[in-house]
């Protein structure tokens, strides 16, 4: 049986997937600039702080990637130590034609980390990227001991806490980083992502709005504000924020990406495509832009082209959670379970709170017949959200397929469990389930199989009983013959 994955496919195909913010921040990548996927947390950098508007290109635009300010399922990258430009009167082309009312106050200086702290910080980032959280925490705390104002280390500790499920601790670290660096867009982004993930989009907007209005010149922070507005379903307001940023830098990629996503929310597909084409003409190595291009291709049923774009996205940004997720889902649909599992594992690591990613990963494991891994993912899902009905469907199929590798009472017991899971799915779905849904047919097939296995078990039991009775009669006959031939004691 081809692995069924209908549960999450629809969820993944929506433009809002992880796209407006859902998961913890990702670990920073060495040498990364302002970039990451549309739903990550704030980025870290082996070099230092994030640049608010990116480095101006020779043509006056920003070469910074939008990945760092997206609110999807992974986390944005680390950035360089160069502070954002603080003067609207700067000769840089990014400040042409700025409305004086939008000048804002000068950005606070970003002090470089001390050399001794930086060494520990870089070791901590490498450990964090490798998944060695214990070592990462130790090194990052050592960096703070060497430099109590090392806000990048505070931010990284927030990422680590968020990825470990310690949400309140993560928020505390992000707030501590903001006390050290009041306009640190990555820490703002980390808090915004958590709020959005918790379904508190209005709180996310309320948190970021005063910061964005105070630090108008920090274009990366404006992008975080725009994404929070998108998460709150306020695309027109997000467009207004993006346009204000683009008046400072008409080639600011994160703000252009906000325009793409906002227009998608408004149903303006062609305008969104047009803006995306402009982005790729400016910066062809932007992971988020290629991810969105892949979504357009997928929406047009151009699967091969979509796969190519997703591959490009994760090549440019190996920690682009949404790119890995979409790539994994398409590979899962095509039956390439081995490669699908690799990308879905990465997506799940980067976005551990995205249960639909875990559901897809469970189905990939099922396709590989790695029953215990598949079951473990489903149990995690249901322990976190017992009302996630799709998990019962996948659980039923898993148990059914595994039962067909067993025999006798073990097979019967597992078939009964599979039937119970699918019946639970059907019950929870209620009137939403159509008559022709395959679940109904599967339950009927399993019921028939249960009866066949029961009859087989009964026949086998009866056969064994007959053999036992025959053996008992033979033993009695042999015993009687021996007794008859024995001499009398008289």
C-alpha positions in Angstrom: 0.0 0.0 0.0 1.3 3.4 -1.0 1.8 5.5 2.1 -1.2 7.8 2.5 -0.4 11.4 3.5 -3.6 13.3 2.7 -3.8 14.7 6.2 -1.1 17.2 6.1 -0.8 17.8 2.4 -3.6 20.3 2.4 -2.1 22.1 5.4 1.3 22.3 3.8 -0.2 23.6 0.5 -1.7 26.6 2.1 0.3 29.8 1.7 0.2 30.3 5.4 1.9 27.1 6.4 4.8 28.0 8.7 4.9 31.2 6.8 3.6 33.6 9.3 5.5 32.4 12.2 5.4 29.3 14.2 8.6 27.9 15.5 11.6 28.6 17.6 14.6 30.5 16.3 17.2 28.6 14.4 20.9 28.4 15.2 23.0 31.0 13.3 25.2 30.0 10.5 28.7 31.2 10.3 29.1 33.9 7.7 25.3 34.2 7.2 23.7 37.6 6.6 20.2 38.7 7.1 18.4 35.7 5.8 16.3 32.7 6.6 12.9 31.3 6.0 9.6 33.0 6.4 8.9 31.6 9.8 12.0 31.4 11.8 13.2 33.0 14.8 16.0 35.5 15.1 19.4 34.7 13.6 22.8 34.6 15.2 26.1 35.3 13.7 29.6 34.0 14.2 30.7 37.5 13.4 28.4 39.6 15.4 25.3 41.7 15.2 22.6 41.9 12.5 22.6 44.7 10.0 19.3 46.4 10.0 19.2 47.1 6.4 21.8 44.8 5.0 25.0 46.0 3.3 24.3 48.5 0.6 25.0 47.1 -2.9 26.9 49.2 -5.4 23.6 50.1 -7.0 22.3 51.4 -3.7 20.1 48.4 -2.7 20.5 45.9 0.1 22.1 42.6 -0.5 20.7 41.3 2.8 18.5 38.2 2.7 14.9 38.3 3.9 15.3 34.9 5.5 16.3 36.5 8.8 13.0 38.2 9.3 10.6 35.6 8.1 8.2 34.0 10.5 8.1 30.4 9.3 9.3 27.3 11.0 13.1 27.6 11.3 15.2 30.5 12.5 16.9 33.4 10.7 20.6 33.7 10.4 23.3 35.4 12.3 24.4 38.7 10.9 27.5 40.8 10.7 28.7 43.1 13.4 28.3 46.3 11.4 25.7 48.4 13.1 22.7 49.6 11.1 23.1 53.1 9.6 21.8 55.6 12.1 21.6 58.8 10.1 18.8 59.5 7.6 21.0 62.2 6.2 23.6 59.5 5.3 25.0 59.7 1.8 24.0 56.1 1.2 21.4 55.6 -1.5 19.3 53.7 1.0 18.2 57.0 2.5 17.1 58.8 -0.6 13.8 60.7 -0.4 13.0 59.9 3.2 10.1 61.7 4.7 11.4 63.8 7.6 8.5 62.5 9.8 9.9 58.9 9.2 13.4 59.8 10.2 13.1 58.3 13.7 15.8 58.6 16.4 19.4 57.5 15.8 20.0 53.8 16.3 21.9 52.8 19.5 25.5 51.8 18.9 26.3 48.1 18.6 29.3 47.4 20.6 31.5 44.5 19.4 31.9 41.5 21.6 35.1 41.3 23.5 37.7 38.9 22.0 37.6 36.5 24.9 33.8 36.4 24.8 33.7 36.0 21.1 35.8 32.8 21.2 33.4 31.2 23.7 30.4 32.5 21.7 31.7 30.9 18.5 32.3 27.6 20.2 28.8 27.8 21.6 27.3 28.5 18.2 29.1 25.6 16.6 27.8 23.3 19.4 24.3 24.7 19.0 24.4 24.0 15.3 25.6 20.4 16.0 22.7 19.8 18.4 25.0 19.6 21.4 22.8 21.8 23.6 24.7 21.1 26.9 28.0 22.2 25.5 26.4 25.2 23.7 24.9 26.5 26.9 28.1 26.1 28.8 30.1 28.1 26.1 27.5 30.8 25.7 27.3 31.4 29.4 31.1 31.6 29.4 30.8 34.3 26.8 28.5 36.2 29.0 30.8 35.9 31.9 33.6 37.3 29.8 31.3 40.1 28.4 28.1 40.7 30.4 26.8 42.9 27.5 27.2 40.2 24.8 23.7 40.4 23.6 24.3 37.9 20.8 25.1 35.3 23.4 21.9 36.2 25.2 20.0 35.8 22.0 21.6 32.5 21.3 20.7 31.2 24.8 17.1 32.3 23.9 17.3 30.2 20.8 18.6 27.2 22.7 15.9 27.5 25.3 13.1 27.8 22.7 14.4 24.8 20.8 14.5 22.9 24.1 10.8 23.7 24.8 11.6 26.3 27.6 9.5 29.1 26.1 9.5 31.4 29.1 13.2 31.1 29.6 13.7 31.9 25.9 11.6 35.0 26.3 13.6 36.1 29.3 16.8 35.7 27.4 15.5 37.7 24.4 14.3 40.5 26.8 17.7 40.5 28.4 19.4 40.9 25.0 17.1 43.8 24.3 18.1 45.5 27.5 21.7 45.2 26.3 20.9 46.2 22.7 17.5 47.9 22.5 17.0 47.6 18.8 18.2 44.0 18.4 15.8 42.8 15.7 16.6 39.2 16.2 15.6 39.1 19.8 12.4 41.0 18.9 11.8 38.4 16.2 12.3 35.6 18.7 9.6 36.9 21.0 7.3 37.7 18.1 7.7 34.1 16.8 6.8 32.7 20.1 3.7 34.8 20.5 2.6 33.9 17.0 3.2 30.2 17.6 1.0 30.5 20.7 -1.8 32.1 18.7 -1.2 35.5 20.2 -0.7 37.5 17.0 -2.2 40.6 18.5 0.3 40.4 21.4 3.1 40.0 18.9 2.0 43.2 17.1 1.5 45.1 20.4 5.1 44.1 21.4 6.9 44.9 18.2 5.0 48.0 17.2 6.5 50.6 19.6 10.0 49.2 19.0 9.6 49.5 15.2 8.2 53.0 15.5 11.0 54.1 17.7 13.8 52.5 15.7 12.5 53.4 12.2 15.9 53.3 10.7 16.4 49.6 11.5 14.9 48.1 8.4 15.2 44.5 9.6 13.1 45.5 12.6 10.5 47.0 10.2 10.4 43.6 8.4 9.7 41.8 11.7 6.9 44.3 12.3 5.5 43.6 8.9 5.5 39.9 9.5 3.8 40.2 12.8 1.1 42.2 11.0 0.8 39.4 8.5 0.4 36.9 11.2 -2.4 39.1 12.7 -4.1 39.1 9.2 -3.4 42.7 8.6 -1.9 42.6 5.1 -2.7 46.2 4.3 -0.9 47.5 7.4 2.0 45.2 6.5 2.2 46.7 3.1 2.3 50.2 4.6 5.2 49.2 6.8 7.0 47.6 3.9 6.5 50.7 1.7 7.9 53.0 4.4 11.0 50.8 4.6 11.3 50.7 0.8 11.3 54.5 0.7 14.6 54.2 2.6 16.0 51.4 0.5 14.0 50.5 -2.6 15.9 47.2 -3.0 15.4 46.1 0.6 14.7 42.4 0.1 12.9 41.6 3.4 10.5 44.4 2.8 9.9 43.3 -0.7 9.2 39.8 0.6 6.6 41.3 3.0 4.9 42.8 -0.1 4.8 39.4 -1.7 3.3 37.7 1.3 0.8 40.5 2.0 -0.4 40.5 -1.6 -0.8 36.7 -1.4 -3.0 37.2 1.7 -5.1 39.7 -0.3 -5.5 37.2 -3.2 -3.3 39.3 -5.6 -1.4 36.4 -7.0 -0.1 38.1 -10.2 1.1 41.2 -8.3 2.9 38.9 -5.7 4.5 37.0 -8.6 5.7 40.2 -10.2 7.3 41.4 -7.0 8.9 38.1 -6.5 10.4 38.2 -10.0 11.9 41.6 -9.1 13.4 40.2 -5.9 15.1 37.3 -7.8 16.4 39.8 -10.4 18.0 41.8 -7.6 19.2 38.8 -5.5 19.1 35.4 -7.0 20.7 33.8 -4.0 17.9 34.5 -1.6 16.6 31.3 0.0 13.2 32.6 0.9 12.5 34.0 -2.6 13.3 30.6 -4.1 11.1 28.9 -1.5 8.2 31.2 -2.5 8.9 30.6 -6.1 8.6 26.9 -5.4 5.2 27.5 -3.8 4.0 29.2 -6.9 5.2 26.3 -9.1 3.6 23.8 -6.7 0.3 25.7 -6.8 0.5 25.5 -10.6 1.1 21.7 -10.4 4.6 22.1 -11.8 6.1 19.6 -9.3 9.5 19.2 -10.9 10.0 23.0 -11.0 8.8 23.3 -7.4 11.2 20.6 -6.3 14.1 22.4 -8.0 13.2 25.7 -6.2 12.9 24.0 -2.8 16.3 22.3 -3.4 17.8 25.7 -4.2 16.3 27.2 -1.1 17.8 24.6 1.3 21.1 24.7 -0.6 21.3 28.4 -0.1 20.1 28.1 3.5 20.5 24.6 5.0 18.3 25.7 7.9 15.4 26.8 5.9 12.7 24.8 7.7 9.9 25.4 5.3 12.1 24.5 2.3 12.9 21.2 3.9 9.3 20.6 4.9 7.9 21.2 1.4 10.7 19.3 -0.2 10.0 16.4 2.2 6.3 16.4 1.5 6.7 16.3 -2.3 9.2 13.5 -2.0 6.8 11.7 0.3 4.1 12.0 -2.3 6.3 10.6 -4.9 7.2 7.6 -2.8 10.9 8.6 -2.2 10.6 7.9 1.5 14.3 7.8 2.2 15.1 11.3 0.9 11.8 12.6 2.3 12.7 11.4 5.8 16.0 13.3 5.7 14.4 16.6 4.8 11.5 16.1 7.2 13.9 15.2 10.0 15.8 18.5 9.4 12.5 20.5 9.3 11.4 18.9 12.5 14.7 19.7 14.2 14.4 23.3 13.1 10.7 23.6 13.8 10.0 21.2 16.6 6.6 22.6 17.4 5.3 22.1 13.9 3.2 18.9 14.5 2.3 18.6 10.8 6.0 18.2 10.0 6.2 15.4 12.5 3.1 13.8 11.0 4.8 13.9 7.5 7.9 12.5 9.1 5.9 9.7 10.7 4.5 8.7 7.3 8.0 8.8 5.7 9.2 6.4 8.4 6.1 4.2 7.8 7.0 4.1 4.1 10.5 2.9 5.1 8.8 0.3 7.4 10.6 1.8 10.4 7.6 1.1 12.6 9.0 2.2 15.9 10.2 5.6 14.6 6.9 6.2 13.0 5.0 5.3 16.1 7.2 7.5 18.3 6.5 10.5 16.2 2.7 9.9 16.4 2.9 9.4 20.1 4.7 12.7 20.5 2.0 14.4 18.4 -0.9 13.0 20.4 0.8 13.7 23.7 1.0 17.4 22.7 -2.3 17.7 20.9 -4.8 14.8 21.4 -7.3 16.5 19.2 -5.1 16.4 16.1 -7.4 14.1 14.2 -5.0 13.4 11.3 -2.7 11.6 13.7 -5.3 9.0 14.4 -5.6 8.3 10.7 -1.9 7.9 10.2 -1.7 5.8 13.4 -4.4 3.5 12.0 -2.6 3.0 8.7 0.7 2.4 10.5 -0.8 -0.3 12.7 -2.5 -1.9 9.8 0.6 -2.1 7.7 2.7 -3.4 10.6 0.0 -6.0 11.4 0.4 -7.4 7.9 4.0 -8.4 8.8 2.7 -10.4 11.8 0.6 -13.5 12.3 -1.8 -15.2 14.7 -2.9 -13.4 17.9 -0.2 -10.7 17.5 -1.7 -9.8 14.1 -5.2 -9.9 15.4 -4.4 -7.6 18.3 -2.7 -5.0 16.1 -5.5 -5.1 13.5 -8.0 -4.3 16.3 -5.9 -1.4 17.4 -5.7 -0.1 13.8 -9.4 -0.3 13.5 -9.9 1.6 16.7 -7.6 4.4 15.6 -9.4 4.8 12.2 -12.8 4.7 14.0 -11.5 7.4 16.3 -10.5 9.5 13.3 -13.9 9.0 11.7 -15.7 9.9 14.9 -13.7 13.1 15.5 -14.1 14.1 11.9 -17.9 13.8 12.2 -19.8 15.4 9.3 -16.6 16.8 7.8 -15.8 13.3 6.5 -17.3 12.6 3.1 -18.9 9.3 2.3 -16.3 8.4 -0.3 -13.4 9.1 2.1 -10.9 6.2 1.9 -11.1 5.9 5.7 -14.5 4.2 5.5 -13.2 1.6 3.0 -10.1 1.0 5.1 -12.3 0.3 8.2 -14.4 -2.2 6.2 -11.3 -3.9 4.8 -9.8 -4.2 8.3 -13.0 -5.6 9.8 -13.1 -8.3 7.1 -9.4 -9.0 7.7 -10.1 -9.2 11.5 -12.7 -11.9 10.9 -10.5 -13.8 8.5 -7.6 -13.8 11.1 -10.0 -14.8 13.9 -11.3 -17.7 11.9 -7.7 -18.7 11.1 -6.8 -18.5 14.7 -9.9 -20.6 15.6 -9.0 -23.2 13.0 -5.4 -23.3 14.2 -6.6 -23.7 17.8 -9.0 -26.4 16.8 -6.3 -28.2 14.9 -4.0 -28.1 17.9 -6.8 -29.4 20.1 -7.4 -32.3 17.8 -3.7 -33.1 17.6 -3.5 -32.9 21.4 -6.5 -35.2 21.8 -5.0 -37.6 19.3 -1.7 -37.6 21.1 -3.5 -38.2 24.4 -5.4 -41.2 23.0 -2.2 -42.6 21.6 -0.5 -42.2 24.9 -3.5 -43.9 26.7 -3.4 -46.8 24.2 0.3 -47.3 24.7 -0.1 -47.1 28.4 -3.0 -49.6 28.3 -1.1 -52.1 26.2 1.8 -52.0 28.5 -0.4 -52.6 31.5 -2.1 -55.6 29.7 1.2 -57.3 29.0 2.5 -56.9 32.6 2.5 -60.1 34.8 -0.1 -60.3 37.6 1.1 -59.7 41.1 -0.9 -62.8 42.2 
